[in-house]
Amino acid sequence: MKTATIPPIRVEPEFRNELEGVLTPGETLSEFIENAVRATVAMRKNQAEFLRRGIAAIEETRRTGAGIPAEAVVGKLEAKLATARQQQARRAR
């Protein structure tokens, strides 16, 4: 398979110097940029999948009506927080 190039980008000389300053020993600027692009692509794919699963979960909850009301969840969390604060206050004495 033939390789392709990523379009070059123009940056201020100060930024290029800063970038070159964070390269690890033996690492080239091209390697750094390729790794950064790959990491960003992976992150965006993960974000898209996360959103897809979240939207599917919301739709399933709406369809089945099996969700827990937000007020109930928040109430339980507030109770846990109050308990933790009481325990912390007892330990501080």
LINVEN-V10829 format. One record per helix or strand of 3 or more residues. SS is the DSSP state (hx for helix, st for strand). FROM is the first residue (numbers start at 1). TO is the last residue. If there is no record, write none. Layout:
# LINVEN-V10829
SS|FROM|TO, SS|FROM|TO
This chain:
# LINVEN-V10829
hx|13|21, hx|29|64, hx|70|92
